[in-house]
Every structure is written in structure tokens, then in C-alpha cells.
Amino acid sequence: MKKASAQELSFRVPMLVTQARLFRPDGVYPVCPQCSVTMDREYQNYCGFCGQHLDWKAYKKAEIVCRED
Ligand SMILES: [Zn+2]
């Protein structure tokens, strides 16, 4: 039986989404807590970029960050 690495395990454990990025005028988009990519949909189970399992229970209280440009 293959032993899962620490990294594989960390991606399976849900991480809280705690940041959202403000894009004017479109609105606010959630930020992946693992890879910091801006996600185009809220409440998806996994980050489409890095595959991190996401937990949305803190998202309503997420910190709003401005777009980096
Ligand atoms: Zn990600």
C-alpha cells in the first residue's frame, strides 16, 4: 500500500477560504488559500488550479483584498 505524502494529505484536508479579491466593476471573487489564485466561482469543492479541497464556512467573514496590479 502506498503511503500518502504530507503534501498529498494537506491537499485532501479542507482549507478555509478566508480571502476574497475585489475586481471592479465585476464584484468579489474568492481566493484559494493554498495557491492564492482568484477563483471564478464560489462554493466549489476544489480549487480548479491547484486541487486544494476548500472549506467555505468562513467565507461570509472573508477579508476583502484589493486587486494587485
Ligand atoms: Zn488553489
N, CA, C, O and the ligand as a Tripos MOL2 file, in Angstrom:
@<TRIPOS>MOLECULE
protein
  277   275    70     0     0
PROTEIN
NO_CHARGES

@<TRIPOS>ATOM
      1 N           0.8320   -1.1970    0.0000 N.3       1 MET1
      2 CA          0.0000    0.0000    0.0000 C.3       1 MET1
      3 C           0.8740    1.2560    0.0000 C.2       1 MET1
      4 O           1.8220    1.3710    0.7760 O.2       1 MET1
      5 N           0.5360    2.1870   -0.8810 N.am      2 LYS2
      6 CA          1.3140    3.4240   -0.9990 C.3       2 LYS2
      7 C           0.9800    4.3530    0.1620 C.2       2 LYS2
      8 O          -0.1820    4.5880    0.4940 O.2       2 LYS2
      9 N           2.0360    4.8660    0.7590 N.am      3 LYS3
     10 CA          1.8480    5.8030    1.8640 C.3       3 LYS3
     11 C           1.7380    7.2230    1.2990 C.2       3 LYS3
     12 O           2.5970    7.6620    0.5350 O.2       3 LYS3
     13 N           0.6820    7.9290    1.6790 N.am      4 ALA4
     14 CA          0.4820    9.2830    1.1730 C.3       4 ALA4
     15 C           1.5120   10.2320    1.7680 C.2       4 ALA4
     16 O           1.8210   10.1640    2.9580 O.2       4 ALA4
     17 N           2.0270   11.0940    0.9510 N.am      5 SER5
     18 CA          2.9760   12.0850    1.4530 C.3       5 SER5
     19 C           2.2360   13.1600    2.2370 C.2       5 SER5
     20 O           1.0170   13.2950    2.1330 O.2       5 SER5
     21 N           2.9810   13.9130    3.0150 N.am      6 ALA6
     22 CA          2.3830   15.0010    3.7900 C.3       6 ALA6
     23 C           1.7020   16.0040    2.8730 C.2       6 ALA6
     24 O           0.6570   16.5590    3.2140 O.2       6 ALA6
     25 N           2.2950   16.2340    1.7120 N.am      7 GLN7
     26 CA          1.7110   17.2120    0.7930 C.3       7 GLN7
     27 C           0.3760   16.7170    0.2420 C.2       7 GLN7
     28 O          -0.5870   17.4800    0.1650 O.2       7 GLN7
     29 N           0.3160   15.4390   -0.1430 N.am      8 GLU8
     30 CA         -0.9450   14.8890   -0.6480 C.3       8 GLU8
     31 C          -2.0330   14.9990    0.4170 C.2       8 GLU8
     32 O          -3.1770   15.3410    0.1150 O.2       8 GLU8
     33 N          -1.6680   14.7080    1.6610 N.am      9 LEU9
     34 CA         -2.6470   14.7830    2.7390 C.3       9 LEU9
     35 C          -3.1400   16.2050    2.9500 C.2       9 LEU9
     36 O          -4.3290   16.4240    3.1850 O.2       9 LEU9
     37 N          -2.2350   17.1690    2.8680 N.am     10 SER10
     38 CA         -2.6320   18.5480    3.1170 C.3      10 SER10
     39 C          -3.6220   19.0340    2.0730 C.2      10 SER10
     40 O          -4.4640   19.8810    2.3730 O.2      10 SER10
     41 N          -3.5410   18.5190    0.8560 N.am     11 PHE11
     42 CA         -4.4800   18.9320   -0.1770 C.3      11 PHE11
     43 C          -5.8450   18.2840    0.0150 C.2      11 PHE11
     44 O          -6.8490   18.7970   -0.4780 O.2      11 PHE11
     45 N          -5.8900   17.1580    0.7290 N.am     12 ARG12
     46 CA         -7.1550   16.4780    0.9420 C.3      12 ARG12
     47 C          -7.9220   17.0810    2.1180 C.2      12 ARG12
     48 O          -9.1500   17.0180    2.1710 O.2      12 ARG12
     49 N          -7.1880   17.6590    3.0470 N.am     13 VAL13
     50 CA         -7.8290   18.3010    4.2020 C.3      13 VAL13
     51 C          -8.3460   19.6610    3.7610 C.2      13 VAL13
     52 O          -7.5810   20.4650    3.2290 O.2      13 VAL13
     53 N          -9.6400   19.9360    3.9730 N.am     14 PRO14
     54 CA        -10.1800   21.2240    3.5150 C.3      14 PRO14
     55 C          -9.4690   22.4090    4.1620 C.2      14 PRO14
     56 O          -9.1810   22.3940    5.3590 O.2      14 PRO14
     57 N          -9.1920   23.4200    3.3690 N.am     15 MET15
     58 CA         -8.6290   24.6600    3.8990 C.3      15 MET15
     59 C          -9.6940   25.7380    3.8260 C.2      15 MET15
     60 O         -10.4170   25.8360    2.8350 O.2      15 MET15
     61 N          -9.7930   26.5440    4.8680 N.am     16 LEU16
     62 CA        -10.7850   27.6100    4.9050 C.3      16 LEU16
     63 C         -10.4660   28.6830    3.8690 C.2      16 LEU16
     64 O          -9.3220   29.1190    3.7410 O.2      16 LEU16
     65 N         -11.4890   29.0990    3.1330 N.am     17 VAL17
     66 CA        -11.3470   30.2440    2.2380 C.3      17 VAL17
     67 C         -11.5770   31.4950    3.0750 C.2      17 VAL17
     68 O         -12.6830   31.7260    3.5640 O.2      17 VAL17
     69 N         -10.5400   32.2930    3.2380 N.am     18 THR18
     70 CA        -10.6200   33.4320    4.1560 C.3      18 THR18
     71 C         -10.3720   34.7600    3.4620 C.2      18 THR18
     72 O         -10.3920   35.8090    4.1050 O.2      18 THR18
     73 N         -10.1380   34.7240    2.1490 N.am     19 GLN19
     74 CA         -9.9000   35.9760    1.4400 C.3      19 GLN19
     75 C         -10.7120   36.0230    0.1480 C.2      19 GLN19
     76 O         -10.9380   35.0040   -0.5050 O.2      19 GLN19
     77 N         -11.1420   37.2320   -0.1980 N.am     20 ALA20
     78 CA        -11.8210   37.4680   -1.4660 C.3      20 ALA20
     79 C         -11.1770   38.6910   -2.1010 C.2      20 ALA20
     80 O         -10.7780   39.6250   -1.4060 O.2      20 ALA20
     81 N         -11.0810   38.6800   -3.4030 N.am     21 ARG21
     82 CA        -10.4180   39.7820   -4.0950 C.3      21 ARG21
     83 C         -11.4600   40.6120   -4.8370 C.2      21 ARG21
     84 O         -12.3560   40.0820   -5.4950 O.2      21 ARG21
     85 N         -11.3150   41.9250   -4.7120 N.am     22 LEU22
     86 CA        -12.2780   42.8490   -5.3090 C.3      22 LEU22
     87 C         -11.8470   43.2270   -6.7200 C.2      22 LEU22
     88 O         -10.7560   43.7580   -6.9270 O.2      22 LEU22
     89 N         -12.7030   42.9530   -7.6730 N.am     23 PHE23
     90 CA        -12.4720   43.3620   -9.0550 C.3      23 PHE23
     91 C         -13.5810   44.2980   -9.4750 C.2      23 PHE23
     92 O         -14.7390   43.8870   -9.5560 O.2      23 PHE23
     93 N         -13.2530   45.5400   -9.7410 N.am     24 ARG24
     94 CA        -14.2890   46.4600  -10.2010 C.3      24 ARG24
     95 C         -14.4110   46.3510  -11.7060 C.2      24 ARG24
     96 O         -13.3900   46.1920  -12.3760 O.2      24 ARG24
     97 N         -15.6330   46.4290  -12.2880 N.am     25 PRO25
     98 CA        -16.9070   46.5250  -11.5720 C.3      25 PRO25
     99 C         -17.5640   45.1680  -11.3800 C.2      25 PRO25
    100 O         -18.7260   45.0890  -10.9830 O.2      25 PRO25
    101 N         -16.8290   44.1040  -11.6600 N.am     26 ASP26
    102 CA        -17.4470   42.7700  -11.7000 C.3      26 ASP26
    103 C         -17.8970   42.2730  -10.3390 C.2      26 ASP26
    104 O         -18.9150   41.5890  -10.2310 O.2      26 ASP26
    105 N         -17.1430   42.6140   -9.2950 N.am     27 GLY27
    106 CA        -17.5220   42.1260   -7.9910 C.3      27 GLY27
    107 C         -16.3680   41.4830   -7.2630 C.2      27 GLY27
    108 O         -15.2030   41.8120   -7.4880 O.2      27 GLY27
    109 N         -16.7100   40.5640   -6.3870 N.am     28 VAL28
    110 CA        -15.7360   39.9820   -5.4730 C.3      28 VAL28
    111 C         -15.5920   38.4930   -5.7780 C.2      28 VAL28
    112 O         -16.5810   37.7800   -5.9440 O.2      28 VAL28
    113 N         -14.3530   38.0450   -5.8470 N.am     29 TYR29
    114 CA        -14.0920   36.6410   -6.1510 C.3      29 TYR29
    115 C         -13.2480   36.0140   -5.0490 C.2      29 TYR29
    116 O         -12.3560   36.6570   -4.4950 O.2      29 TYR29
    117 N         -13.5390   34.7460   -4.7340 N.am     30 PRO30
    118 CA        -12.7830   34.0830   -3.6650 C.3      30 PRO30
    119 C         -11.3390   33.7880   -4.0830 C.2      30 PRO30
    120 O         -11.0410   33.6040   -5.2630 O.2      30 PRO30
    121 N         -10.4630   33.7470   -3.0950 N.am     31 VAL31
    122 CA         -9.0440   33.4820   -3.3290 C.3      31 VAL31
    123 C          -8.6940   32.1300   -2.7070 C.2      31 VAL31
    124 O          -9.0350   31.8630   -1.5550 O.2      31 VAL31
    125 N          -8.0210   31.2900   -3.4680 N.am     32 CYS32
    126 CA         -7.6100   29.9800   -2.9570 C.3      32 CYS32
    127 C          -6.5960   30.1640   -1.8270 C.2      32 CYS32
    128 O          -5.6080   30.8790   -1.9930 O.2      32 CYS32
    129 N          -6.8350   29.5210   -0.6720 N.am     33 PRO33
    130 CA         -5.9060   29.6630    0.4610 C.3      33 PRO33
    131 C          -4.5860   28.9270    0.2320 C.2      33 PRO33
    132 O          -3.6070   29.1790    0.9360 O.2      33 PRO33
    133 N          -4.5530   28.0350   -0.7290 N.am     34 GLN34
    134 CA         -3.3350   27.2700   -0.9880 C.3      34 GLN34
    135 C          -2.4250   27.9700   -2.0080 C.2      34 GLN34
    136 O          -1.2370   28.1640   -1.7490 O.2      34 GLN34
    137 N          -2.9830   28.3450   -3.1630 N.am     35 CYS35
    138 CA         -2.1320   28.8610   -4.2420 C.3      35 CYS35
    139 C          -2.4080   30.3330   -4.5410 C.2      35 CYS35
    140 O          -1.7520   30.9190   -5.4010 O.2      35 CYS35
    141 N          -3.3760   30.9410   -3.8380 N.am     36 SER36
    142 CA         -3.6880   32.3730   -3.9670 C.3      36 SER36
    143 C          -4.2290   32.7720   -5.3430 C.2      36 SER36
    144 O          -4.2380   33.9550   -5.6840 O.2      36 SER36
    145 N          -4.6780   31.7990   -6.1290 N.am     37 VAL37
    146 CA         -5.2910   32.1350   -7.3970 C.3      37 VAL37
    147 C          -6.7120   32.6400   -7.1330 C.2      37 VAL37
    148 O          -7.3630   32.1920   -6.1890 O.2      37 VAL37
    149 N          -7.1880   33.5600   -7.9540 N.am     38 THR38
    150 CA         -8.5470   34.0500   -7.8160 C.3      38 THR38
    151 C          -9.4790   33.0890   -8.5520 C.2      38 THR38
    152 O          -9.2940   32.8190   -9.7390 O.2      38 THR38
    153 N         -10.4680   32.5820   -7.8490 N.am     39 MET39
    154 CA        -11.3830   31.5970   -8.4340 C.3      39 MET39
    155 C         -12.5980   32.2940   -9.0250 C.2      39 MET39
    156 O         -13.0670   33.2920   -8.4780 O.2      39 MET39
    157 N         -13.1090   31.7810  -10.1330 N.am     40 ASP40
    158 CA        -14.2230   32.4530  -10.7990 C.3      40 ASP40
    159 C         -15.5810   32.0200  -10.2550 C.2      40 ASP40
    160 O         -16.6040   32.5990  -10.6200 O.2      40 ASP40
    161 N         -15.6020   31.0200   -9.3980 N.am     41 ARG41
    162 CA        -16.8710   30.5850   -8.8250 C.3      41 ARG41
    163 C         -16.7230   30.4060   -7.3070 C.2      41 ARG41
    164 O         -15.6770   29.9930   -6.8050 O.2      41 ARG41
    165 N         -17.7950   30.7280   -6.6110 N.am     42 GLU42
    166 CA        -17.8190   30.4990   -5.1720 C.3      42 GLU42
    167 C         -18.3550   29.1090   -4.8960 C.2      42 GLU42
    168 O         -19.0740   28.5350   -5.7140 O.2      42 GLU42
    169 N         -18.0060   28.5800   -3.7570 N.am     43 TYR43
    170 CA        -18.5540   27.3250   -3.2350 C.3      43 TYR43
    171 C         -18.2710   26.1210   -4.1280 C.2      43 TYR43
    172 O         -19.0790   25.1950   -4.1990 O.2      43 TYR43
    173 N         -17.1180   26.1320   -4.8150 N.am     44 GLN44
    174 CA        -16.6810   24.9100   -5.4870 C.3      44 GLN44
    175 C         -15.9010   24.0810   -4.4720 C.2      44 GLN44
    176 O         -15.2720   24.6220   -3.5620 O.2      44 GLN44
    177 N         -15.9510   22.7570   -4.6400 N.am     45 ASN45
    178 CA        -15.3460   21.8760   -3.6430 C.3      45 ASN45
    179 C         -13.8240   21.8990   -3.6880 C.2      45 ASN45
    180 O         -13.1590   21.7210   -2.6680 O.2      45 ASN45
    181 N         -13.2810   22.1200   -4.8820 N.am     46 TYR46
    182 CA        -11.8360   22.0820   -5.0440 C.3      46 TYR46
    183 C         -11.3910   23.2820   -5.8680 C.2      46 TYR46
    184 O         -12.1190   23.7500   -6.7430 O.2      46 TYR46
    185 N         -10.1930   23.7750   -5.5810 N.am     47 CYS47
    186 CA         -9.5970   24.8030   -6.4190 C.3      47 CYS47
    187 C          -9.3240   24.2080   -7.7950 C.2      47 CYS47
    188 O          -8.7200   23.1420   -7.9100 O.2      47 CYS47
    189 N          -9.7750   24.9060   -8.8410 N.am     48 GLY48
    190 CA         -9.5770   24.4160  -10.1980 C.3      48 GLY48
    191 C          -8.1310   24.4990  -10.6500 C.2      48 GLY48
    192 O          -7.7620   23.8990  -11.6590 O.2      48 GLY48
    193 N          -7.3120   25.2300   -9.9210 N.am     49 PHE49
    194 CA         -5.9190   25.4180  -10.3150 C.3      49 PHE49
    195 C          -4.9940   24.4280   -9.6200 C.2      49 PHE49
    196 O          -4.2140   23.7400  -10.2770 O.2      49 PHE49
    197 N          -5.0770   24.3510   -8.2820 N.am     50 CYS50
    198 CA         -4.1310   23.5000   -7.5480 C.3      50 CYS50
    199 C          -4.7850   22.2480   -6.9730 C.2      50 CYS50
    200 O          -4.0850   21.3450   -6.5130 O.2      50 CYS50
    201 N          -6.1300   22.1790   -6.9910 N.am     51 GLY51
    202 CA         -6.7950   20.9860   -6.4890 C.3      51 GLY51
    203 C          -7.0090   20.9590   -4.9890 C.2      51 GLY51
    204 O          -7.4510   19.9490   -4.4400 O.2      51 GLY51
    205 N          -6.6980   22.0610   -4.3200 N.am     52 GLN52
    206 CA         -6.9000   22.1180   -2.8700 C.3      52 GLN52
    207 C          -8.3800   21.9380   -2.5230 C.2      52 GLN52
    208 O          -9.2490   22.5740   -3.1180 O.2      52 GLN52
    209 N          -8.6460   21.0770   -1.5690 N.am     53 HIS53
    210 CA        -10.0070   20.8980   -1.0640 C.3      53 HIS53
    211 C         -10.3650   22.1420   -0.2460 C.2      53 HIS53
    212 O          -9.5960   22.5560    0.6210 O.2      53 HIS53
    213 N         -11.5220   22.7340   -0.5200 N.am     54 LEU54
    214 CA        -11.8630   24.0350    0.0600 C.3      54 LEU54
    215 C         -12.9930   23.9290    1.0690 C.2      54 LEU54
    216 O         -13.9130   23.1240    0.9220 O.2      54 LEU54
    217 N         -12.9020   24.7560    2.0890 N.am     55 ASP55
    218 CA        -13.9220   24.8450    3.1280 C.3      55 ASP55
    219 C         -14.4470   26.2820    3.1390 C.2      55 ASP55
    220 O         -13.6840   27.2330    3.3120 O.2      55 ASP55
    221 N         -15.7550   26.4220    2.9540 N.am     56 TRP56
    222 CA        -16.3480   27.7520    2.7490 C.3      56 TRP56
    223 C         -17.0220   28.3050    3.9900 C.2      56 TRP56
    224 O         -17.6780   29.3440    3.9150 O.2      56 TRP56
    225 N         -16.8790   27.6350    5.1390 N.am     57 LYS57
    226 CA        -17.6840   28.0910    6.2740 C.3      57 LYS57
    227 C         -17.2270   29.4410    6.8390 C.2      57 LYS57
    228 O         -17.9700   30.0660    7.5940 O.2      57 LYS57
    229 N         -16.0150   29.9030    6.4870 N.am     58 ALA58
    230 CA        -15.5670   31.2200    6.9430 C.3      58 ALA58
    231 C         -15.6910   32.2810    5.8590 C.2      58 ALA58
    232 O         -15.3090   33.4330    6.0670 O.2      58 ALA58
    233 N         -16.2300   31.8920    4.6920 N.am     59 TYR59
    234 CA        -16.1940   32.8160    3.5490 C.3      59 TYR59
    235 C         -17.0540   34.0620    3.7410 C.2      59 TYR59
    236 O         -16.7210   35.1320    3.2310 O.2      59 TYR59
    237 N         -18.1450   33.9280    4.4650 N.am     60 LYS60
    238 CA        -19.0100   35.1010    4.6900 C.3      60 LYS60
    239 C         -18.2810   36.1930    5.4720 C.2      60 LYS60
    240 O         -18.6320   37.3700    5.3890 O.2      60 LYS60
    241 N         -17.2540   35.7820    6.2380 N.am     61 LYS61
    242 CA        -16.4740   36.7450    7.0020 C.3      61 LYS61
    243 C         -15.0990   36.9700    6.3600 C.2      61 LYS61
    244 O         -14.1680   37.4350    7.0180 O.2      61 LYS61
    245 N         -14.9840   36.6390    5.0840 N.am     62 ALA62
    246 CA        -13.6870   36.7380    4.4150 C.3      62 ALA62
    247 C         -13.1790   38.1700    4.3600 C.2      62 ALA62
    248 O         -13.9480   39.1270    4.2770 O.2      62 ALA62
    249 N         -11.8810   38.2810    4.4080 N.am     63 GLU63
    250 CA        -11.2170   39.5750    4.2580 C.3      63 GLU63
    251 C         -11.2330   39.9560    2.7810 C.2      63 GLU63
    252 O         -10.8700   39.1520    1.9240 O.2      63 GLU63
    253 N         -11.6570   41.1870    2.4860 N.am     64 ILE64
    254 CA        -11.6840   41.6560    1.1060 C.3      64 ILE64
    255 C         -10.3450   42.3310    0.7950 C.2      64 ILE64
    256 O          -9.9520   43.2890    1.4600 O.2      64 ILE64
    257 N          -9.6650   41.8260   -0.2050 N.am     65 VAL65
    258 CA         -8.3910   42.4330   -0.5840 C.3      65 VAL65
    259 C          -8.5530   43.0540   -1.9580 C.2      65 VAL65
    260 O          -9.3270   42.5680   -2.7830 O.2      65 VAL65
    261 N          -7.8190   44.1270   -2.2000 N.am     66 CYS66
    262 CA         -7.9040   44.8000   -3.4760 C.3      66 CYS66
    263 C          -7.0670   44.0690   -4.5250 C.2      66 CYS66
    264 O          -6.1280   43.3410   -4.2040 O.2      66 CYS66
    265 N          -7.4290   44.2800   -5.7520 N.am     67 ARG67
    266 CA         -6.7210   43.6660   -6.8670 C.3      67 ARG67
    267 C          -5.2670   44.1430   -6.8700 C.2      67 ARG67
    268 O          -4.9680   45.3220   -6.6770 O.2      67 ARG67
    269 N          -4.3840   43.1780   -7.0980 N.am     68 GLU68
    270 CA         -2.9660   43.5370   -7.2190 C.3      68 GLU68
    271 C          -2.6910   43.9070   -8.6620 C.2      68 GLU68
    272 O          -2.8680   43.0890   -9.5660 O.2      68 GLU68
    273 N          -2.2610   45.1310   -8.8770 N.am     69 ASP69
    274 CA         -1.9010   45.4780  -10.2680 C.3      69 ASP69
    275 C          -0.7270   46.4420  -10.3030 C.2      69 ASP69
    276 O          -0.2890   46.8420  -11.3820 O.2      69 ASP69
    277 ZN         -5.5350   26.6960   -5.4650 Zn       70 ZN70
@<TRIPOS>BOND
     1     1     2 1
     2     2     3 1
     3     3     4 2
     4     3     5 am
     5     5     6 1
     6     6     7 1
     7     7     8 2
     8     7     9 am
     9     9    10 1
    10    10    11 1
    11    11    12 2
    12    11    13 am
    13    13    14 1
    14    14    15 1
    15    15    16 2
    16    15    17 am
    17    17    18 1
    18    18    19 1
    19    19    20 2
    20    19    21 am
    21    21    22 1
    22    22    23 1
    23    23    24 2
    24    23    25 am
    25    25    26 1
    26    26    27 1
    27    27    28 2
    28    27    29 am
    29    29    30 1
    30    30    31 1
    31    31    32 2
    32    31    33 am
    33    33    34 1
    34    34    35 1
    35    35    36 2
    36    35    37 am
    37    37    38 1
    38    38    39 1
    39    39    40 2
    40    39    41 am
    41    41    42 1
    42    42    43 1
    43    43    44 2
    44    43    45 am
    45    45    46 1
    46    46    47 1
    47    47    48 2
    48    47    49 am
    49    49    50 1
    50    50    51 1
    51    51    52 2
    52    51    53 am
    53    53    54 1
    54    54    55 1
    55    55    56 2
    56    55    57 am
    57    57    58 1
    58    58    59 1
    59    59    60 2
    60    59    61 am
    61    61    62 1
    62    62    63 1
    63    63    64 2
    64    63    65 am
    65    65    66 1
    66    66    67 1
    67    67    68 2
    68    67    69 am
    69    69    70 1
    70    70    71 1
    71    71    72 2
    72    71    73 am
    73    73    74 1
    74    74    75 1
    75    75    76 2
    76    75    77 am
    77    77    78 1
    78    78    79 1
    79    79    80 2
    80    79    81 am
    81    81    82 1
    82    82    83 1
    83    83    84 2
    84    83    85 am
    85    85    86 1
    86    86    87 1
    87    87    88 2
    88    87    89 am
    89    89    90 1
    90    90    91 1
    91    91    92 2
    92    91    93 am
    93    93    94 1
    94    94    95 1
    95    95    96 2
    96    95    97 am
    97    97    98 1
    98    98    99 1
    99    99   100 2
   100    99   101 am
   101   101   102 1
   102   102   103 1
   103   103   104 2
   104   103   105 am
   105   105   106 1
   106   106   107 1
   107   107   108 2
   108   107   109 am
   109   109   110 1
   110   110   111 1
   111   111   112 2
   112   111   113 am
   113   113   114 1
   114   114   115 1
   115   115   116 2
   116   115   117 am
   117   117   118 1
   118   118   119 1
   119   119   120 2
   120   119   121 am
   121   121   122 1
   122   122   123 1
   123   123   124 2
   124   123   125 am
   125   125   126 1
   126   126   127 1
   127   127   128 2
   128   127   129 am
   129   129   130 1
   130   130   131 1
   131   131   132 2
   132   131   133 am
   133   133   134 1
   134   134   135 1
   135   135   136 2
   136   135   137 am
   137   137   138 1
   138   138   139 1
   139   139   140 2
   140   139   141 am
   141   141   142 1
   142   142   143 1
   143   143   144 2
   144   143   145 am
   145   145   146 1
   146   146   147 1
   147   147   148 2
   148   147   149 am
   149   149   150 1
   150   150   151 1
   151   151   152 2
   152   151   153 am
   153   153   154 1
   154   154   155 1
   155   155   156 2
   156   155   157 am
   157   157   158 1
   158   158   159 1
   159   159   160 2
   160   159   161 am
   161   161   162 1
   162   162   163 1
   163   163   164 2
   164   163   165 am
   165   165   166 1
   166   166   167 1
   167   167   168 2
   168   167   169 am
   169   169   170 1
   170   170   171 1
   171   171   172 2
   172   171   173 am
   173   173   174 1
   174   174   175 1
   175   175   176 2
   176   175   177 am
   177   177   178 1
   178   178   179 1
   179   179   180 2
   180   179   181 am
   181   181   182 1
   182   182   183 1
   183   183   184 2
   184   183   185 am
   185   185   186 1
   186   186   187 1
   187   187   188 2
   188   187   189 am
   189   189   190 1
   190   190   191 1
   191   191   192 2
   192   191   193 am
   193   193   194 1
   194   194   195 1
   195   195   196 2
   196   195   197 am
   197   197   198 1
   198   198   199 1
   199   199   200 2
   200   199   201 am
   201   201   202 1
   202   202   203 1
   203   203   204 2
   204   203   205 am
   205   205   206 1
   206   206   207 1
   207   207   208 2
   208   207   209 am
   209   209   210 1
   210   210   211 1
   211   211   212 2
   212   211   213 am
   213   213   214 1
   214   214   215 1
   215   215   216 2
   216   215   217 am
   217   217   218 1
   218   218   219 1
   219   219   220 2
   220   219   221 am
   221   221   222 1
   222   222   223 1
   223   223   224 2
   224   223   225 am
   225   225   226 1
   226   226   227 1
   227   227   228 2
   228   227   229 am
   229   229   230 1
   230   230   231 1
   231   231   232 2
   232   231   233 am
   233   233   234 1
   234   234   235 1
   235   235   236 2
   236   235   237 am
   237   237   238 1
   238   238   239 1
   239   239   240 2
   240   239   241 am
   241   241   242 1
   242   242   243 1
   243   243   244 2
   244   243   245 am
   245   245   246 1
   246   246   247 1
   247   247   248 2
   248   247   249 am
   249   249   250 1
   250   250   251 1
   251   251   252 2
   252   251   253 am
   253   253   254 1
   254   254   255 1
   255   255   256 2
   256   255   257 am
   257   257   258 1
   258   258   259 1
   259   259   260 2
   260   259   261 am
   261   261   262 1
   262   262   263 1
   263   263   264 2
   264   263   265 am
   265   265   266 1
   266   266   267 1
   267   267   268 2
   268   267   269 am
   269   269   270 1
   270   270   271 1
   271   271   272 2
   272   271   273 am
   273   273   274 1
   274   274   275 1
   275   275   276 2
@<TRIPOS>SUBSTRUCTURE
     1 MET1         2 RESIDUE 1 A MET
     2 LYS2         6 RESIDUE 1 A LYS
     3 LYS3        10 RESIDUE 1 A LYS
     4 ALA4        14 RESIDUE 1 A ALA
     5 SER5        18 RESIDUE 1 A SER
     6 ALA6        22 RESIDUE 1 A ALA
     7 GLN7        26 RESIDUE 1 A GLN
     8 GLU8        30 RESIDUE 1 A GLU
     9 LEU9        34 RESIDUE 1 A LEU
    10 SER10       38 RESIDUE 1 A SER
    11 PHE11       42 RESIDUE 1 A PHE
    12 ARG12       46 RESIDUE 1 A ARG
    13 VAL13       50 RESIDUE 1 A VAL
    14 PRO14       54 RESIDUE 1 A PRO
    15 MET15       58 RESIDUE 1 A MET
    16 LEU16       62 RESIDUE 1 A LEU
    17 VAL17       66 RESIDUE 1 A VAL
    18 THR18       70 RESIDUE 1 A THR
    19 GLN19       74 RESIDUE 1 A GLN
    20 ALA20       78 RESIDUE 1 A ALA
    21 ARG21       82 RESIDUE 1 A ARG
    22 LEU22       86 RESIDUE 1 A LEU
    23 PHE23       90 RESIDUE 1 A PHE
    24 ARG24       94 RESIDUE 1 A ARG
    25 PRO25       98 RESIDUE 1 A PRO
    26 ASP26      102 RESIDUE 1 A ASP
    27 GLY27      106 RESIDUE 1 A GLY
    28 VAL28      110 RESIDUE 1 A VAL
    29 TYR29      114 RESIDUE 1 A TYR
    30 PRO30      118 RESIDUE 1 A PRO
    31 VAL31      122 RESIDUE 1 A VAL
    32 CYS32      126 RESIDUE 1 A CYS
    33 PRO33      130 RESIDUE 1 A PRO
    34 GLN34      134 RESIDUE 1 A GLN
    35 CYS35      138 RESIDUE 1 A CYS
    36 SER36      142 RESIDUE 1 A SER
    37 VAL37      146 RESIDUE 1 A VAL
    38 THR38      150 RESIDUE 1 A THR
    39 MET39      154 RESIDUE 1 A MET
    40 ASP40      158 RESIDUE 1 A ASP
    41 ARG41      162 RESIDUE 1 A ARG
    42 GLU42      166 RESIDUE 1 A GLU
    43 TYR43      170 RESIDUE 1 A TYR
    44 GLN44      174 RESIDUE 1 A GLN
    45 ASN45      178 RESIDUE 1 A ASN
    46 TYR46      182 RESIDUE 1 A TYR
    47 CYS47      186 RESIDUE 1 A CYS
    48 GLY48      190 RESIDUE 1 A GLY
    49 PHE49      194 RESIDUE 1 A PHE
    50 CYS50      198 RESIDUE 1 A CYS
    51 GLY51      202 RESIDUE 1 A GLY
    52 GLN52      206 RESIDUE 1 A GLN
    53 HIS53      210 RESIDUE 1 A HIS
    54 LEU54      214 RESIDUE 1 A LEU
    55 ASP55      218 RESIDUE 1 A ASP
    56 TRP56      222 RESIDUE 1 A TRP
    57 LYS57      226 RESIDUE 1 A LYS
    58 ALA58      230 RESIDUE 1 A ALA
    59 TYR59      234 RESIDUE 1 A TYR
    60 LYS60      238 RESIDUE 1 A LYS
    61 LYS61      242 RESIDUE 1 A LYS
    62 ALA62      246 RESIDUE 1 A ALA
    63 GLU63      250 RESIDUE 1 A GLU
    64 ILE64      254 RESIDUE 1 A ILE
    65 VAL65      258 RESIDUE 1 A VAL
    66 CYS66      262 RESIDUE 1 A CYS
    67 ARG67      266 RESIDUE 1 A ARG
    68 GLU68      270 RESIDUE 1 A GLU
    69 ASP69      274 RESIDUE 1 A ASP
    70 ZN70       277 GROUP 0 **** ****
